[in-house]
Amino acid sequence: MRICGVQKKNWKHDKWLLLIGIAKVFKAALLIALGIGAVRLIHGGIGEEVEHWSRRLNVDAWNPWFQTFPEKVKSASPHKMSLMCAGAFVYAGLFLTEGTGLLLRKRWGEWVTIVITSSFLPFEIYELVVKEFSVFKVLLLIANVAVVVYLIWRVRHEKKKG
């Protein structure tokens, strides 16, 4: 059976592909929004905008991270902001490519996701072990390892059936 040009086989396993693909596209959308917002702030007004949004979102004003964040952002040079914008758009492109391939259930999407996600695992481990340990980083690492393991299993399983 074909739905929108996609073969409906192993639907149970495809639900995981759908979930991973949606997560990748969602991350791409967030990064695109971040990049567009950063482009708007390259030439000034960064600190005021961050303070405005922190008040609007009613964040804890006594949280040390939120107390130092506006000052850190204010001190960012236009060059550094430009690099952050470029990085956000590059990562968004990677996530969008991965998500599109997975949502279309293309084998290349699985391989691209395996390669890109696994290539970032050493950096995540470094951040966790050397830089700063956090539960969020551990959960993110576990989720990314699970995605890579699942996709490798899926590719190998489909190849044997194939």
N, C-alpha and C positions, 0 to 999 in steps of 0.2 A: 504494500500500500504506500502511495506517495502523498505527502501533504506539503503543499507549497514547494514542490520540487525536491523535497527531502524524503529519502526512503525511511519508512517507519519500521525499523527492525531493532530488536533489543531495546524497546522503549524504556524498560526499567533502568538500563544503564544510561540511556540518552538523557534522562532526567538530571543526572549529575552533570553531564555536558552542558545542558541548558542552564543549570544553576551556576556553574563556573563561568560560562559565557556571559550570563547576565551580570555577574559580579565584575568581570573584566570591563564590560561596556560601562557599567556604573562608575567604576574607578576612572575610566577615560573621561566621562562626562564631568566628574568632579575636578579632574586635573585641567580640563579645558576651561571650566568656570574659574578655577584658581588662576590659570594663565591669563585669561582675559582681565580678571580683576587686577592682577599684578601689572599688566600692560597699562592700565588706566592710572596706576599709582607710580609709574617710573619717574615722573618728573615732579614729585613732591606730594605732600598731603598724606603720606603713608601713616605717620603716627596718629594724626588726627582721625583718620578713617578707622584705624584699629581701635582706638579709644571709643569712637562712636559706636562701632559694632559690639565691642565688649559691654558697653552700657546697654545697648539695645537688646542684646542677648541675655542680659542680666547675669553675667558670669561673676563668680566669687572674687570680689575686689581684693580680698586678703590673701588669695592664693599666690604664692611666690612666683610661679610661672607667669601668671597674668600680670603681675606687677612689673616684671622685667621685660616681658614680650614687646610692649609698645616702644620702649626705649631701644631695644635691639632692632626693631623694624625701622624706627626713625633713622638709625645710624647706617642703614643699608644704602650703599651708593647706587646711582642709576645703572652703573655697569653690572653690579651684583644682581640687581633686580632684573636686568635684561637676561642675565644668565639663568636666573630662576625661571623666568618666563619661557625661555627656550627649553630648559629641562622639563618643565611641566608639559609643554606641547610635544616633546619627543616621547616622554613616557606615555602621554595620552595616545599617541600614535601606535605605540607598541601594544598597549592594552586594547585599543580599538581593533587592531589587527588580530590579536589573539581571540578576543570576544567574537568578532565577526566569523572567523574560521570555525570556532566551536559552535556558535549558533546555527551556522549552515551545515554543521556536522561533516566538515571536510577533514580529511586525514592530515593535510598540511597544517590546519589549525591546531590539531592535537600536537603535532611535532613542533610547531612554532612555540606553543605554550610550554611544552616540556623544556625546550632549549632556553627560552627566555626566563621562565620561572626558576629553573635549576641554576641558571647562571647568576642569579641574584642571591641564592642561598648562602654562599660564603660571606657576602657582605652583611647579610642579616645576622649570621652567627658572630661575625666580628663586632657588629654593633652591640649585640647582646652580651658578649663575653668581655670585650675590651672597653667599649665606651660606657654604656649604662644599661644595667639589667632592669627590665620591667616585665610585668605579667603580660601586658599587651604585646610586647615584642615576642615573647615566648609563644603566645597564641597565634600570632601572625606567622611565625616560623613553622609551627605545627600545621597550620592550614596550608601553607605553601608546599611543605613536604608531602602532605596528603594529596594535594592536587597533582604533583609530579608523579607520585607512586601510582595513583589511580590511572592517570593517563598512560603511563608506561605499561601498566597491567592491561589496560584496554587495547592499546596498539598491539601488544604481543598476543593477546587473546583473540582479537579480530584477525590477526595474521594467520594463526593456527586454524581458525575456522575457514578462512578464506579462499 
